[in-house]
Amino acid sequence: MHESVAATAPSTVLTVARLSGAVDALSSAIAGFALLAGTRAFTFTALLAWREPVLGGAGLVLLALVGWLRWQCRHNVARRIV
Protein backbone atom coordinates (compact mmCIF):
# COMPACT_ATOMS: atom_id res chain seq x y z
CA MET A 1 0.00 0.00 0.00
CA HIS A 2 1.38 3.41 -0.96
CA GLU A 3 1.29 6.55 1.12
CA SER A 4 -0.61 9.46 -0.27
CA VAL A 5 1.31 12.39 -1.72
CA ALA A 6 -0.38 14.79 0.70
CA ALA A 7 1.11 12.93 3.68
CA THR A 8 4.70 13.35 2.48
CA ALA A 9 4.48 16.90 1.12
CA PRO A 10 4.59 18.77 4.48
CA SER A 11 7.73 16.92 5.59
CA THR A 12 9.42 17.77 2.28
CA VAL A 13 8.37 21.39 2.60
CA LEU A 14 9.69 21.54 6.17
CA THR A 15 12.99 19.98 5.10
CA VAL A 16 13.42 22.49 2.29
CA ALA A 17 12.49 25.36 4.62
CA ARG A 18 15.04 24.21 7.21
CA LEU A 19 17.72 23.84 4.55
CA SER A 20 16.90 27.27 3.17
CA GLY A 21 17.13 28.77 6.65
CA ALA A 22 20.50 27.13 7.25
CA VAL A 23 21.90 28.42 3.94
CA ASP A 24 20.56 31.89 4.72
CA ALA A 25 22.14 31.88 8.19
CA LEU A 26 25.46 30.67 6.79
CA SER A 27 25.54 33.33 4.08
CA SER A 28 24.62 36.01 6.62
CA ALA A 29 27.42 34.85 8.91
CA ILE A 30 29.93 34.89 6.05
CA ALA A 31 28.87 38.40 5.05
CA GLY A 32 28.91 39.61 8.65
CA PHE A 33 32.38 38.29 9.37
CA ALA A 34 33.60 39.62 6.01
CA LEU A 35 32.38 43.06 7.01
CA LEU A 36 34.33 42.72 10.26
CA ALA A 37 37.44 42.12 8.16
CA GLY A 38 37.09 45.56 6.60
CA THR A 39 34.59 47.41 4.48
CA ARG A 40 37.03 48.36 1.71
CA ALA A 41 38.17 44.77 1.31
CA PHE A 42 34.55 43.61 1.41
CA THR A 43 33.56 46.11 -1.30
CA PHE A 44 36.47 45.09 -3.50
CA THR A 45 35.62 41.42 -3.08
CA ALA A 46 31.95 42.04 -3.79
CA LEU A 47 32.86 43.87 -6.99
CA LEU A 48 35.20 41.02 -7.91
CA ALA A 49 32.36 38.58 -7.24
CA TRP A 50 30.21 40.50 -9.72
CA ARG A 51 32.82 39.83 -12.44
CA GLU A 52 34.25 36.46 -11.33
CA PRO A 53 31.84 34.59 -9.04
CA VAL A 54 34.24 31.80 -8.06
CA LEU A 55 37.08 34.15 -7.10
CA GLY A 56 34.63 36.46 -5.37
CA GLY A 57 33.16 33.60 -3.37
CA ALA A 58 36.60 32.40 -2.34
CA GLY A 59 37.52 35.97 -1.43
CA LEU A 60 34.42 36.33 0.73
CA VAL A 61 35.25 33.12 2.55
CA LEU A 62 38.81 34.34 3.17
CA LEU A 63 37.50 37.70 4.35
CA ALA A 64 35.07 35.89 6.62
CA LEU A 65 37.98 33.93 8.08
CA VAL A 66 39.91 37.14 8.75
CA GLY A 67 36.80 38.74 10.26
CA TRP A 68 36.21 35.72 12.46
CA LEU A 69 39.82 35.82 13.67
CA ARG A 70 39.51 39.53 14.48
CA TRP A 71 36.27 38.85 16.32
CA GLN A 72 37.89 36.05 18.34
CA CYS A 73 40.86 38.27 19.22
CA ARG A 74 38.59 41.09 20.38
CA HIS A 75 36.55 38.62 22.41
CA ASN A 76 39.67 37.21 24.09
CA VAL A 77 41.04 40.69 24.85
CA ALA A 78 37.70 41.72 26.40
CA ARG A 79 37.82 38.61 28.62
CA ARG A 80 41.32 39.48 29.83
CA ILE A 81 40.35 43.06 30.68
CA VAL A 82 37.36 42.05 32.81
N, C-alpha and C positions, 0 to 999 in steps of 0.2 A: 504494500500500500504506500502510495506517495504522499508526501506532505503538500499542503496547498502552498501556492506561491505567496499568498498573503501572510502566511505564518512566518516565512523566512525573510520577507522584505524589511520589517522593522529592524531586525538584527543587522542586516547588511547596511541599512541606513545609519544605524548607530555606529557601526564599525568605521564607515567612511567619515562620519562626523568626528569621531575621536581621532582618526588619522589626520584629518584636515586640521583639527585643533592642535595636534602635536607639531605638524609642519609649520603652522602659523606661529606657534610659540618659539620654535627653533629659529625661524627666520627673524623674528623680533629680537631674540637674544643675540643673534649674530650681528644684526644692525645696531643694537644698543651697545654691545661691546666694541664694535667698530667705531662708533661715535666717541667712545671713551678713548680710543687710540688717537684721535685727533680729527677735527672737522676738515681740515685741508686735505689730509690723506684720504679721508672718507669720500670727499667730493671728487678727488682725482680718480679714485678707484671706481666710483659710481659712473663717472664719465667713460672710463676705460671699459666698464661692463656694458655700456651702451654700444660700444664699437666691437668689442671682443668679449662675448659672454663668459667663455671658459676662463680667460685670464682675469676678468673682473670678479668672477665668483671665487677663484683661488685667492685673489687679492683681498676680498672681503673676509674670507676665512682667516687669512694671515692677520689682517687688521683686528679681527675679533680676538685672535689669540693675544695680540699685543695689548688690546684693551682689557682683556681678562687678567693678564699679568699685572697691568697697572692697577686694576681694581683690587686684586689680591694683595699687592704691596701696600696700597692705601689702607686696606682693612687690617693688615698686620701691624702697620705703624700706629693706627688708631688704638689697637689693643694694647700696645706697649705703653702708650701715653697714659691710658686710664689705669 
